[in-house]
């Protein structure tokens, strides 16, 4: 998913991510203390 595709998806309606999403992103390499939404956009392959 590209940044633009994610942006379009996110703007269509309210999106709610649960706590497990952050846990899974950290397991995929996201460091703690960063903005998950930005990290996902900066690491689309992950």
N, C-alpha and C positions, 0 to 999 in steps of 0.2 A: 504494500500500500504506500503510495506516495504521500508527501506532506499535503498536497492539494486534495487528494482523495480523502485523507483522514479529516482534513478541515471541513470538507463538504459533508462527510458522514456525521461529524460532531455537531455541525450547525443545523442539521435537519430537525432535530428534536433534542430534548434533554437526555443526556446519557449518564447513567450511574454505574460506577465501577465499585466492586466490593473490595474489602481488605485483601482478599486472596490474590487479586490482580497485582498489587504491589509486591506481595511475597513472591509470586511467579516471576515478576520482572526482575527482582533482586536475584533470584536463582539463575536468571538468564544473563546476569552480569551488571545490572543497574546498581550503581553505588547508592548507599543510603544517604539521605539528605538532599537528593536532587529532585527536581520536579518530574514526576513520572510522565506527564503528558509531553514535556519537552524531550525527555530521554527517548520516548517511543518515536517521536518525529525525527530525532537525530540518529536513531538506530533502527531503520525500517526492516533490515534483514533479520534482526533478532526477533 
